[in-house]
């Protein structure tokens, strides 16, 4: 099935651009209640996978062993803007694990936050890996590697035990067998996953409403990830970022995570 028009941008009375795509909405029971285009279209999750990738941080006991706060776990789920608060939390994550920026393998780029990026450029300050929007995710991966006693220098390799644990979590949450998940390197050098859109939606639904078939540790990890994302939206994104704006406006009633190339996952929490 071909993509469908999801949005049009008008300038004056003229349509300036047309944006096509695919979307799917699932009920809490996993039934399709709305779709456009083809919900089985597969694409890479990109940064929308970060809440899934944070699961082993909790299920392995790494977060507890290193006494990670809820803020630190929220940042591991986010694509932060490189603002001062974000850098402080990433530093804390590394300090708690006894590691440093040198152990990160995400690379450096200017902060997404325009004001901070402009300040750094004016003052001749060079960005570090801490400013990378994925540094929280990578710090979380390093924590898992250290807790497991695995090699720290190759934690981002697809065959590393940390990445295998993440793949297992992605498969469990989305219901897609590991052998059917295509893997490629993301922009931050970590493995990423190609999944049907309906499976991505199922993954968010599994976080919000973990099935009874999940073991207790997995259910607890999913619940905590949802809780910290909803309570610390400013760490999932940052000033003027879509995820943050949406979650702040919804006052803890949704979780939202964008990814590159127009991928967006959003889950509505159960009402009281």
C-alpha positions as CSV (number, residue, x, y, z in Angstrom):
1,X,0.0,0.0,0.0
2,X,1.3,3.4,-0.9
3,X,1.8,6.3,1.6
4,X,-0.9,8.8,2.2
5,X,-0.9,12.5,2.5
6,X,-0.6,13.3,6.3
7,X,0.0,17.0,6.1
8,X,0.0,20.0,3.8
9,X,1.7,23.3,4.4
10,X,0.1,26.4,3.0
11,X,1.7,29.7,2.3
12,X,-1.1,32.2,1.8
13,X,-3.6,30.4,-0.3
14,X,-1.1,28.1,-2.0
15,X,0.0,24.7,-0.9
16,X,3.7,24.9,-0.6
17,X,4.6,21.4,0.4
18,X,2.9,18.0,0.9
19,X,4.1,15.4,3.4
20,X,3.2,11.8,2.9
21,X,3.7,8.9,5.2
22,X,2.2,6.0,7.2
23,X,0.6,5.9,10.6
24,X,-1.1,3.5,12.9
25,X,-3.0,3.9,16.2
26,X,-3.5,0.9,18.5
27,X,-6.0,0.5,21.4
28,X,-4.8,-0.7,24.8
29,X,-5.7,-4.2,23.7
30,X,-3.5,-4.0,20.6
31,X,-6.3,-3.6,18.1
32,X,-5.8,-1.2,15.1
33,X,-8.3,1.7,15.6
34,X,-6.9,4.0,12.9
35,X,-4.4,3.7,10.1
36,X,-3.2,5.5,7.0
37,X,-0.9,4.2,4.4
38,X,0.6,0.8,5.3
39,X,1.0,0.0,9.0
40,X,3.3,-2.9,8.1
41,X,5.8,-0.6,6.4
42,X,9.2,-1.3,8.0
43,X,11.7,1.5,8.7
44,X,14.3,2.2,11.3
45,X,13.2,3.2,14.7
46,X,16.1,5.7,15.0
47,X,16.0,7.6,18.4
48,X,12.4,6.6,19.0
49,X,13.9,3.3,20.2
50,X,15.7,4.8,23.1
51,X,13.0,3.8,25.7
52,X,13.4,0.2,24.5
53,X,17.2,0.5,24.6
54,X,17.1,1.6,28.2
55,X,15.3,-1.5,29.3
56,X,18.5,-3.6,30.1
57,X,19.8,-0.7,32.3
58,X,17.0,-1.7,34.6
59,X,16.5,-5.4,34.0
60,X,20.2,-6.2,34.6
61,X,20.3,-4.3,37.8
62,X,22.8,-1.8,36.5
63,X,20.7,1.3,37.4
64,X,20.3,0.0,40.9
65,X,23.9,-1.0,41.3
66,X,25.1,2.5,40.3
67,X,22.3,4.2,42.2
68,X,21.0,6.0,39.1
69,X,18.3,8.6,39.8
70,X,15.0,8.8,37.9
71,X,16.5,11.8,36.1
72,X,19.4,9.8,34.9
73,X,17.1,7.0,33.6
74,X,15.0,9.6,31.9
75,X,18.0,11.1,30.1
76,X,19.0,7.5,29.0
77,X,15.6,7.4,27.2
78,X,16.0,10.8,25.6
79,X,17.6,12.8,22.8
80,X,18.6,15.8,24.8
81,X,19.4,19.2,23.6
82,X,22.8,19.7,25.2
83,X,21.6,22.2,27.7
84,X,23.4,22.7,31.0
85,X,21.0,20.5,32.9
86,X,21.5,17.7,30.4
87,X,25.3,17.9,30.5
88,X,25.2,17.8,34.3
89,X,23.1,14.6,34.4
90,X,25.3,12.8,31.8
91,X,28.3,13.7,33.9
92,X,26.6,12.2,37.0
93,X,25.9,9.0,35.1
94,X,29.5,8.6,34.1
95,X,30.7,9.5,37.6
96,X,28.4,6.9,39.2
97,X,29.9,4.2,37.0
98,X,33.5,5.4,37.5
99,X,33.9,6.3,33.8
100,X,34.5,9.4,31.8
101,X,33.6,11.0,28.5
102,X,36.5,9.2,26.9
103,X,34.6,5.9,27.2
104,X,31.7,7.3,25.1
105,X,31.6,6.3,21.5
106,X,28.7,8.5,20.3
107,X,30.9,11.3,18.9
108,X,30.6,15.1,19.4
109,X,28.3,17.7,17.9
110,X,27.0,21.1,18.8
111,X,24.0,21.2,21.2
112,X,20.6,21.0,19.6
113,X,19.7,24.0,21.8
114,X,20.3,27.0,19.6
115,X,21.1,29.4,22.4
116,X,23.7,27.1,23.9
117,X,25.2,26.3,20.5
118,X,25.5,30.1,19.7
119,X,27.1,30.7,23.1
120,X,29.7,28.0,22.6
121,X,30.6,29.3,19.2
122,X,30.9,32.9,20.4
123,X,33.1,31.9,23.2
124,X,35.2,29.5,21.1
125,X,34.1,26.5,23.1
126,X,34.2,23.2,21.3
127,X,31.5,20.6,21.8
128,X,32.3,17.3,23.5
129,X,30.6,13.9,23.4
130,X,28.6,15.0,26.4
131,X,26.7,17.4,24.0
132,X,25.7,14.6,21.7
133,X,22.0,14.1,22.0
134,X,22.6,10.4,22.5
135,X,25.1,10.7,25.3
136,X,22.6,9.7,27.9
137,X,21.7,6.5,26.0
138,X,25.4,5.7,25.6
139,X,26.2,6.4,29.2
140,X,23.4,3.9,30.1
141,X,24.9,1.3,27.8
142,X,28.3,1.7,29.4
143,X,26.7,1.3,32.8
144,X,25.2,-2.0,31.7
145,X,28.5,-3.2,30.2
146,X,30.4,-2.4,33.4
147,X,27.8,-4.0,35.6
148,X,27.9,-7.2,33.4
149,X,31.7,-7.2,33.5
150,X,31.9,-6.9,29.7
151,X,34.3,-5.0,27.5
152,X,33.8,-1.3,27.6
153,X,35.6,-0.4,24.4
154,X,33.2,-2.3,22.2
155,X,29.8,-1.8,24.0
156,X,28.3,-0.4,20.7
157,X,29.2,-3.4,18.6
158,X,26.1,-5.3,17.5
159,X,27.5,-8.6,18.8
160,X,28.3,-7.2,22.3
161,X,26.3,-8.6,25.2
162,X,24.8,-5.2,25.9
163,X,23.5,-4.9,22.4
164,X,22.2,-8.4,22.4
165,X,20.3,-7.7,25.6
166,X,18.8,-4.6,23.9
167,X,17.9,-6.6,20.9
168,X,16.2,-9.1,23.2
169,X,14.2,-6.3,24.8
170,X,13.2,-4.8,21.5
171,X,12.0,-8.2,20.3
172,X,10.0,-8.8,23.5
173,X,8.3,-5.4,23.5
174,X,7.5,-5.3,19.8
175,X,6.6,-9.0,19.3
176,X,9.0,-9.3,16.4
177,X,11.4,-12.2,16.4
178,X,15.0,-11.2,16.6
179,X,15.8,-13.0,13.3
180,X,13.2,-10.7,11.6
181,X,14.7,-7.4,12.9
182,X,17.1,-5.8,10.5
183,X,20.0,-4.0,12.2
184,X,22.2,-1.2,11.0
185,X,24.4,1.5,12.6
186,X,22.6,4.6,13.8
187,X,24.0,8.2,13.6
188,X,25.5,7.8,17.0
189,X,27.4,4.6,16.1
190,X,25.0,2.3,18.1
191,X,22.9,-0.5,16.4
192,X,19.4,0.5,15.4
193,X,16.4,-1.6,14.4
194,X,14.1,-1.8,11.4
195,X,10.6,-2.7,12.4
196,X,7.0,-2.4,10.9
197,X,5.3,0.7,12.2
198,X,2.6,-1.5,13.9
199,X,5.4,-3.3,15.8
200,X,6.8,0.0,17.0
201,X,3.4,1.0,18.2
202,X,3.1,-2.4,20.0
203,X,6.4,-1.7,21.7
204,X,5.2,1.5,23.2
205,X,1.9,-0.2,24.2
206,X,4.0,-2.9,25.9
207,X,5.8,-0.2,27.9
208,X,2.6,1.4,29.1
209,X,0.7,-1.8,29.6
210,X,3.2,-4.6,30.0
211,X,1.6,-8.0,29.4
212,X,1.2,-10.5,32.3
213,X,3.4,-12.8,30.3
214,X,6.4,-10.5,31.0
215,X,8.5,-11.4,34.1
216,X,8.4,-9.1,37.1
217,X,11.7,-7.4,36.4
218,X,10.6,-6.6,32.8
219,X,7.3,-5.2,34.0
220,X,8.9,-3.1,36.7
221,X,11.4,-1.8,34.2
222,X,8.7,-0.8,31.7
223,X,6.7,0.9,34.4
224,X,9.7,2.9,35.6
225,X,10.7,4.0,32.1
226,X,7.1,5.3,31.5
227,X,7.1,7.0,34.9
228,X,10.4,8.9,34.4
229,X,9.6,10.0,30.9
230,X,6.3,11.4,32.0
231,X,7.8,13.1,35.0
232,X,10.9,14.5,33.4
233,X,9.9,15.5,29.8
234,X,12.6,18.2,29.8
235,X,15.3,15.5,29.9
236,X,13.7,13.5,27.1
237,X,14.1,16.4,24.8
238,X,14.7,20.0,25.9
239,X,13.6,23.6,25.4
240,X,11.2,23.9,22.5
241,X,11.6,20.2,21.5
242,X,8.5,18.3,20.4
243,X,8.6,15.5,22.9
244,X,9.1,17.9,25.8
245,X,6.3,20.3,24.7
246,X,3.8,17.5,24.2
247,X,4.5,15.7,27.5
248,X,4.5,19.0,29.5
249,X,1.2,20.0,27.9
250,X,-0.3,16.6,28.6
251,X,0.8,16.8,32.3
252,X,2.1,13.2,32.6
253,X,-0.7,11.6,30.6
254,X,1.5,10.6,27.6
255,X,5.0,9.5,26.7
256,X,6.5,10.7,23.4
257,X,9.7,9.9,21.6
258,X,10.7,11.2,18.2
259,X,13.3,9.7,15.8
260,X,15.1,10.9,12.7
261,X,13.4,10.7,9.3
262,X,10.0,11.6,10.7
263,X,9.6,8.6,13.0
264,X,7.4,9.4,16.1
265,X,6.0,7.1,18.8
266,X,3.5,8.3,21.3
267,X,1.6,6.4,24.0
268,X,-1.4,7.6,26.0
269,X,-1.3,6.4,29.6
270,X,-4.4,4.5,31.0
271,X,-6.9,6.9,32.5
272,X,-7.8,6.5,36.2
